[in-house]
Each structure stands twice: as structure tokens, then as C-alpha cells.
Amino acid sequence: MAGEVESIEKFLDEYMPSAELKEVKRLLYGKEIRLLEFPAEAEELAKEKDFELKGYGCDAARESSRLPKIVRIAGVQNKIVLPTSAPVAEQRDAIWAKISEIIRCAAICGVNILCLQEAWTMPFAFCTREKKPWAEFAESAERGPTTKFLQQLAQQYNMVIVSPILERDEDHGDILANTAVIISNTGDVMGKTCKNHIPRVGDFNESTYYMEGNTGHRVFQTQFGKIAVNICYGRHHPQNWMMYGVNGAEIVFNPSATVGALSEPLWPIEARNAAIANSYFVCGINRVGTETFPNEFTSGDGKPAHKDFGHFYGSSYVAAPDGSRTPGLSRTRDGIIIAEVDLNLCRQVKDHWGFRMTQRLDLYAEELADVNKPSWKPNIIN
């Protein structure tokens, strides 16, 4: 039943009296959120291809010494297209076809930087613990077919595209990795960044396929701003978010694949908290739908074997450093969320709250260095 609930926003719009609705949304989202208007062509394309198109604006105060730094960012959530029993190449190509239309819509709407969901070219099959056929979806980050496909679109639309894939690292023993490829608006591959934290909870058996990444907390200087990618489970680790901010990120994307029974109470909070604590924008992206696999699997929790992960609840949204956030996308539909943001807000919030000024990196570094020593004991005073 939970998978059939479209969104809390829909409930509010349908059942909340209009006189109270505006104030309720201000309390939920931190302030009144400006709605974006899109060209009719984009609206018609979204309707024709049956995906949600939502857009919001987040403004900064005008300054006398700096011009506004306006950028349009976007996150895409989507279901898989074909059954998981279909041939690998056919599954991937069907998703490519769907995503190419959503990216075209983003271009019509003037998006500068777009991020796709975690492992976007495939079903999230890491629950099964089976290597075949799922490892066949893996490909080179730099030279793989998905990267080449998106390079053409990035150049065509003058758009930076973040492509989270299952990587086959051909230069390091053909190992698998959970990787995001950053493709410049020129079509060049700027680099890649890997998932820092790997879950071992419930059906999330990802360490059967890949281990923690070794790329650290890279920040990419694009034409439109400094971006980073905190893949999925890394959102549960505040230190992970912090290091992207230390390295100068202005926008952090969090491409994810997570299900309602496990994490939905956490989802509306974590990206928003990270944006506040680190004075940057965050775009949280979650896939949508229920994916069923050919063979049953278990979770080691005593419950019966099953063939699906549960419902991926979408609800992608954008959070700002001032504590505000957009409404989320649907829990049940494909969609793209677009935010027009002024990156000057990052510094303005730093000046206002002083979180970065009052941060004690020296203190944390000293104590964490001690924690890593075998002789360390907790600093508890009796």
C-alpha cells in the first residue's frame, strides 16, 4: 500500500484548506518557495513521456561587489523499463531511451548541471548476491558505452552530466566499483568519484560486488560551479558530507537507491541537514518503483525469501544552505526536479551563521588521530 501513496504534497494540496496551506508549506520547507515556469514544449514533452516536471527557485540577497551566480541544477528519478529477465543490453538501451528524453526536457528548461540516480543504467540488483548477469552491466567509467552516450548529450546541450554507474575498472584488475562519472558541458570526462561507504544492512548486499572507494572527497570545478557527488549510503555519515564542504563544494549531489521500509523517515532530513551544516546546496535523488528479480533471495533476518527489494520511493528534492528545501518529486512516478539557485547564498550563509568559522577541524583531527591508535580509550570522566 505504501508504494501507492504518491506524495505528501499531493495530500496537502487536495485536503488542506487553501488559507492554511501556504503557512503549512512555509513551515515544512523553511520559506515560501518560488515556482519556476517552463516552456510549453517542455511541459508537453513531460506529459507525452509521462514523467513529472517540477521546478523551484532559491534566491540570494543582492550584493554590490558580486554579481549573482545563477545556475540551474536537476536531479532525475526513474523506474527501470524492461523486466529484469530481459537481456542486459536491451534493459540498458531501454533506460537510455527514456533518460535521453528527460535530458532533452532538462535542456529545454535551461538546466546547466544534471545528475542521474545511483546505478542508473540497470536494476538495483545488488540484493540478489548473484554475479550473473548483473556484473554484465558494469562498464568503463572513461571509455564505456554509457559515458560515450552521455558525452554526446552533454556537448549537444551544453550541460554538465553526472552519471552514476556500476564501473568495471579495466586499469585495476577489472574490479567493480560504484562510481559517478562527471562529464563536462564540453563533452569531456572531467573525472570520476566512487562511493565512500558501502551498506551491509537488510537486502543491501553491495559488498558482494564492490568495496569502499578510494577517491576521497573530490570536488569538480565546472563552468557552472564546484560540484561533488556523495553516493547513496554516504549520506548517513556527517563527516563524509563535511569533507566535500571542506574541499569547497557549492553543490553536492546524492544519487541514491533506497526503499521505504528501511530509510524513508531519514530521507527528508539528511540532505537538508547536510546543506545547513556545510553551507552548500544538496540535490537528493532516489530511484522509484519496485524491481522484481527472477530468483528469490533472503536478507538474513529470518523472514521468507522474496524477489523484490521493496518500493523505491523517489521523493527527490533540493535543499539550500539557508535551511529551506523544495517539495519532493512523486513517490511513484518518473520525474525531474529542477532548481534555479544563486550560489552566492553559500557564502552569505557562512557569513550569517559562522558555521565554517567556528568549525574546529584542528580539534577533530587531533582527537580522530588518537581514535585510530590501538591504545585509544573513550574520553569518559567518572
Secondary structure, DSSP 4 states (H G I P E B T S, - for coil): -GGG---HHHHHHHHS-HHHHHHHHHHHHSSPPEEPP--HHHHHHHHHHT-EEEEEEE-----SSS---EEEEEEEE----S-TTS-HHHHHHHHHHHHHHHHHHHHHTT-SEEEPPTTTTS--GGGS---TTGGGG-B-TTTSHHHHHHHHHHHHHT-EEEEEEEEEETTTTTEEEEEEEEE-TTS-EEEEEE-S---EETTEEGGGT----SS-S--EEETTEEEEE--GGGGG-HHHHHHHHHTT-SEEEEEE--BHHHHTTTHHHHHHHHHHHHTSEEEEEE-EEEEEEEEEE--SSSPPPEEEEEEEE---EEE-TTS-BPPP--SSS-EEEEEEEETHHHHHHHHHH-HHHH--HHHHHHHHHHHTSTT-------
